[in-house]
Amino acid sequence: MPIKNRLAEMQAEITAWRRDLHENPELMYDVHRTAATVADRLREFGCDEVVTGIGRTGVVGVIKGKTDSRGHVVGLRADMDALPILEATNLPYASKTPGKMHACGHDGHTAMLLGAAKYLCETRNFDGRVAVIFQPAEEGGAGGEAMVKDGLIERFGIKEVYGMHNSPGLPVGQFSIKPGPFYAATDNFTVHLRGKGGHAAYPHRTVDTTVMACQTVMALQTIVSRNSDPLESIVVSVTSMKTESEAWNVIPERVELRGTVRTFDAGVRKLAEERFRALVNGTVAGFGGSVEIDWRPGYPAMVNAERETDFAAKVAEKIGGAGAVDTNCPAIMGGEDFAYMLQVVPGAYIQVGNGDTAEVHHPAYNFNDEAIPFGASYWAELVETRMPAA
């Protein structure tokens, strides 16, 4: 079964919604215009219920099928927030707000789910209810967790939930998905090193924080190479080193290191933090310095349920055709706060092809509008297949 004809007809309309969102990016929970636009459209479509302010600025629309013999509710989730990036696409619909950009395709995710919502409101060819979920603050703000804590699952009686993300490099019309851990847990750290500053000509009179910092960075790499099981996936990346002085002839008193640790397994995640603290404290003590560690637990690993993943893959194959779904794709070291929803109810997260585009989080990235009929059709087919009309 190819993409749905009605959604193919709606492509230009959905594209216009997407480009309007792209022009007007908003960050984290401050997605007030985006959320209002989403809520207005859902009301226009004829959603039976539209609720705003879930998880601060999230929006949920409820669509009832022609019948409801089982009381089943399926949740479909899209994210709405942009990134603090200066856009470099030179598109006619580029961001109107310098320093803010839809560089991860959340504008496309929101538009595709809106298109599916309009179709489902028109047809209602299913038995049960659909909750279309539009979430703020996926980019580091844990908006998914906020919506869950605000009663998202219980309030709307959601029994299973599904998410989607675009994938640059995957051809348009193709999908990828895997059961089990799919996206990594994301922990961040800041390390404040202190030594004894002084003149660079007299290093013996100092406790050199730059040497201390460099040795700390190298020591941390042994968490992966010497502490973790080689068959387990783990990344330890120090991404920033900031000294309090940039003078040529000054050994700084303080240095700050920042970075991230990515894991899938809970045991490996615990081991990584334990070894991190031991290695940092030991290395710094060896140089005669002092240290403060700010460890910030981030999103948990996102784990797809077996049954729902198999179901989602079959639905995607209906849309893309034979061979369109890669069910043996590698896990992703990026984080995804859809994980919080999957901790409460079973579900699955799938990737839809974005074609040959720049990678997400890049200033030249742009969501591919040719993917819209595939993503929106996937949503609609998922509902009609999971809850066939009585």
ABEGO torsion letter per residue (X at the ends): XBBBAAAAAAAAAAAAAAAAAAABBBBEABAAAAAAAAAAAAAAAGBABBBBGBGGABBBBBBBBABBAAGBBBBBBBBABBBBBBBAAGBAABBABBGBBBAAGAAAAAAAAAAAAAAAAAAGBBBEBBBBBBBBGABGAGAAAAAAAAGAAAAAGBABBBBBBBBBGBBBGBBBBBBEBABBBBBBBBBBBBBBBEBAABAAABBBAAAAAAAAAAAAAAAAAAABBAABBBBBBBABBBBABABAABBBABBBBBEBBBBABAAAAAAAAAAAAAAAAAAAAAAGBBBBBBBBBBBBBBBBBAAAAAAAAAAAAAAAEBGABBAABBBBABBBAAAAAAAABBEBBBBBBAEBBBBBGBAABBBBAAAAAAAAAAAAAAAAAABBBX
